[in-house]
Amino acid sequence: MLSITRTKPEDKNMTLLKKLVATLVLLPALAFASEEGGYPLDTAPEQSNDLSALQNGAKLFVNYCLNCHSASSMRYNRLHDIGLSDEQIKNNLLFTGDKVGDLMTIAMSPKDSKAWFGAAPPDLSVIARAKASGAGSGPDWLYTYLRTFYKDDTRPTGWNNMVFPNVGMPHVLWELEGIRTAKYEDVKDPHEEGKTEHKFVGFEQVKPGKMNKVEYDVAVADLVSYLAWMGEPAQNTRKRLGVWVLLFLGMFFVLAWRLNASYWKDVK
């Protein structure tokens, strides 16, 4: 006699639940694996408490980024938090008659920017947080991205990037860094005998910029630090308050624990 085993609905639900949990567990690993195939990210210097670096980064942001990119969630007067006065903001960072209390917006319309660059430049208010991935933090991505531009005459803008291949953005900091080209060599494929691959081996400086390599890296680190700060201007205050909150909760736990023991000692 042929016996038929019927699966209970509870078993089906349990199987689906196990598959869902396994998928959620594997997703971060798969995302990280996909990122590993790209250009390796350098670690951005941590300068969230360095006011001079943040001020220099704000200056670079306004001079080189704010022409095409907006920061519509940021007001100029928030720069008070990094030690700048209204007078310093007006004299050094406002060039179009904006007021200190205005948002950091641009005059270029999304329609025009899309026609000129192929895509509208993104708002940079939280770009340092948006670029975080399994390969590294958002500041790591920005720090590496801004230091891996190279001249490529096959691109419409004349520039390309190792972190973001075929990027539509030109190298706006080229006057500071200079002009570089990417060097490639044909090397043997370690995984397949007799096959070679076109491998990137470094950059070649074609024309020097206003800064040497060390100075440019410091400038980019300052700019990235400002972008990371702009994503959450209150982050340092949050961290300081967090320490006090944890201390308070710890003291409250000890007090509640001893009070509970005092109340129940006669009952036991």
Residue, then its C-alpha position, 0 to 999 in steps of 0.5 A: m500500500l502506498s503511504i502518503t505523508r502530508t506536510k503540516p502547515e506548521d512545518k511549511n511555515m517553519t521551513l520558510l522561516k528558516k530560509l528567510v533567516a538564512t537569507l538575511v544572515l548571508l546578505p551582508a556576506l554577499a554584499f561584502a563579497s561583491e565589494e571586494g572585487g572593486y578598488p580597495l578603500d583607504t582608511a580616512p583619518e579620524q578628525s571629527n574633533d579637529l576644528s582646524a581640519l573641519q574649517n579647512g574642509a568647509k572652505l574646500f567644500v564651498n569653493y570646489c563642491l558647492n558649485c554643482h552639489s547642494a547641501s540642502s539640509m545644512r545651514y551656513n550658521r551651523l558652522h558656528d559648531i566648528g568655531l566660525s563666527d558670522e563674520q568669518i562665514k560672511n567674509n570667507l564662505l558666502f559669495t552670492g549674497d546668501k545670508v548666514g541663516d540660509l541653506m547651502t543650495i545652488a543656482m543650477s537646476p537639476k534639468d541643466s545639470k543632467a543635460w551637462f553631466g548625464a545625471a544630476p549631481p547628488d545632494l551632499s548633506v549625508i553623502a558620507r553616511a550614504k556611501a558606507s558599505g561592507a568594503g568600508s565606511g562612507p568617509d573611507w569611500l570618499y577619501t579614496y574616491l577623491r584621490t583616484f581620479y586620472k586623465d581619460d580622454t575617452r570619457p566626455t569629461g576627460w576624467n575617470n576614477m578607479v573607485f567609480p569607473n566611468v564616473g560623470m563627475p569631472h575632477v574638480l580638484w585637479e588644480l590642487e592634485g595635478i594631472r595623472t594618468a593610470k598605468y596598466e601592465d599585462v601580467k600573468d593570470p595566477h588562476e589560469e595558465g597561459k592567460t594574461e590580464h590588464k592590471f592597474v599598477g599605479f598612477e603617473q604624474v603628467k602635470p604637477g598641481k599646486m600641492n604635492k601628494v602629502e599636502y593633497d592627501v591632507a586637504v582631501a582628509d579635511l574635506v572628507s572630515y567636513l562631509a562626515w561632520m555635516g552628515e551629523p553635526a551633533q555627533n560629538t555632542r551625542k557621543r558625550l551625552g551617551v557616556w553620561v547616559l550610560l553612567f546614569l543607567g549604571m548607577f540607577f541599575v545598582l540603586a534599583w537592584r539594592l532597593n529591590a533586595s531591601y524590599w524583598k529580604d523579609v519576604k524571603 
